[in-house]
Amino acid sequence: MAKITLDGLAHSYYPNPKTDADFALKELNYEWDDGGAYALLGPSGCGKTTLLNIISGLLVPSKGNILFGSENVTELQPEQRNIAQVFQFPVIYDTMTVRQNLEFPLVNRQVPKNEIDKRVADMIQVLDLEDKADRKARGLTADEKQKISLGRGLVRYDVNAILFDEPLTVIDPHMKWQLRTKLKDLHRQLGHTMIYVTHDQTEALTFADKVVVMYEGEVVQIGTPEELFDEPAHTFVGYFIGSPGMNILSSQVKGKTARIGSHEINLAHEYRALEENAEVGIRPEFVTLSSGKTGMPVQVKSVEDIGRFKIVRASLEGQDVNAVLPEGAPVPADPKVSFDMSRINIYENSHLVRRGA
Ligand SMILES: Nc1ncnc2c1ncn2[C@@H]1O[C@H](COP(=O)(O)OP(=O)(O)OP(=O)(O)O)[C@@H](O)[C@H]1O
């Protein structure tokens, strides 16, 4: 296992990149702790695979260095980096049994037989494959095959890191939850440095201690799930994390007041006059609807009942505002919205100026 240092990393697929927009991965400096569980999260095309391929050695970055511990591995091939990788689709030998598939990476590395037997038996148990252990992989389901792929990565104990590239894509939804939880447990038990690429926020937030959120080639925030929820550093993070995401409302901010359309709301802190693209960010969980005199009138567009709570989608003078209400809470006929002042974050040019509390 090793700490991984990304030192001034950047990558362009063009031979002579000129502008920032030419870079699929914009400059990044970061240290990933030894034994940490990280997720790379972002929409399609944001640069997750580019970064993962630089870490695994499939791609040499246009700029910067990557270090495992104190060793500069920037120019090393994947097989020289001592990493395990699990891909979207199962990579296993169909003609081997489950057990033989799991033994294979260890046999290849000349691990002593008694150690192989022990580790493989443990892994078979962890993956709940005891009753299939001596069956050929060929006849197994896609879920089971992918479990073997995960096992082939996890069974190796001497690796610098284990990289997962959307590993649960082929897994059915119920099993996804089980495997996610299992991966988290395994991380606690084994202590490997793990990097998990996904565009699914639930996967990222349940698996990782730290989530690296990427947007248009840029790492816009690295934080714990709580940090991403409470203080998104960028409006994209606010919008992307949460279900529904944060409400982002164009406004004018000055002193302790934000003007949204024809309304003024009070803020918990004093701000300099924000000249450019000021926005108020408020999570739907901290928006209330009332029929009283106070608040800003909205038009309700839809109400979705999702069991324990409901999502009210409304329009505030043309800007979308969502509210999450507890189960059974009424939606007034002429509703007005209010925001919990301590939960209002202020953004300028998409970047957080200050959180509410
Ligand atoms: N081999 C390549 N040549 C040129 N451009 C590429 C290449 N690979 C990726 N890109 C571009 O780089 C950007 C980042 O792509 P990347 O595959 O890293 O994103 P991603 O977040 O992993 O997306 P996805 O989730 O769809 O795999 C995209 O604009 C993509 O079109």
The ligand as a MOL file (V3000), in Angstrom:
LIG
                    3D

  0  0  0     0  0            999 V3000
M  V30 BEGIN CTAB
M  V30 COUNTS 31 33 0 0 0
M  V30 BEGIN ATOM
M  V30 1 N -8.4190 8.7500 -26.4170 0
M  V30 2 C -9.0010 9.9510 -26.4240 0
M  V30 3 N -8.7470 10.8340 -27.3960 0
M  V30 4 C -9.3060 12.0620 -27.4000 0
M  V30 5 N -10.1550 12.5070 -26.4670 0
M  V30 6 C -10.4550 11.6610 -25.4610 0
M  V30 7 C -9.9040 10.3520 -25.3800 0
M  V30 8 N -10.3800 9.7630 -24.2770 0
M  V30 9 C -11.1980 10.6490 -23.6900 0
M  V30 10 N -11.2400 11.7940 -24.3970 0
M  V30 11 C -11.9990 13.0110 -24.0460 0
M  V30 12 O -11.5530 13.4430 -22.7650 0
M  V30 13 C -12.6370 13.8980 -21.9730 0
M  V30 14 C -12.6770 13.1070 -20.6730 0
M  V30 15 O -12.9970 11.7490 -20.9730 0
M  V30 16 P -13.0000 10.5930 -19.8580 0
M  V30 17 O -13.2340 9.2900 -20.5670 0
M  V30 18 O -11.7990 10.7060 -19.0050 0
M  V30 19 O -14.2990 10.9800 -19.0120 0
M  V30 20 P -15.1610 10.1060 -18.0020 0
M  V30 21 O -15.5520 11.0280 -16.9200 0
M  V30 22 O -14.4150 8.8820 -17.6170 0
M  V30 23 O -16.4220 9.7210 -18.8650 0
M  V30 24 P -17.2480 8.3290 -18.8840 0
M  V30 25 O -17.9400 8.2560 -17.5580 0
M  V30 26 O -18.1900 8.5180 -20.0250 0
M  V30 27 O -16.2490 7.2360 -19.1100 0
M  V30 28 C -13.8830 13.7340 -22.8330 0
M  V30 29 O -14.1590 14.9780 -23.4380 0
M  V30 30 C -13.4800 12.7230 -23.8800 0
M  V30 31 O -14.1830 12.9210 -25.0810 0
M  V30 END ATOM
M  V30 BEGIN BOND
M  V30 1 1 1 2
M  V30 2 1 2 3
M  V30 3 2 2 7
M  V30 4 2 3 4
M  V30 5 1 4 5
M  V30 6 2 5 6
M  V30 7 1 6 7
M  V30 8 1 6 10
M  V30 9 1 7 8
M  V30 10 2 8 9
M  V30 11 1 9 10
M  V30 12 1 10 11
M  V30 13 1 11 12
M  V30 14 1 11 30
M  V30 15 1 12 13
M  V30 16 1 13 14
M  V30 17 1 13 28
M  V30 18 1 14 15
M  V30 19 1 15 16
M  V30 20 2 16 17
M  V30 21 1 16 18
M  V30 22 1 16 19
M  V30 23 1 19 20
M  V30 24 2 20 21
M  V30 25 1 20 22
M  V30 26 1 20 23
M  V30 27 1 23 24
M  V30 28 2 24 25
M  V30 29 1 24 26
M  V30 30 1 24 27
M  V30 31 1 28 29
M  V30 32 1 28 30
M  V30 33 1 30 31
M  V30 END BOND
M  V30 END CTAB
M  END
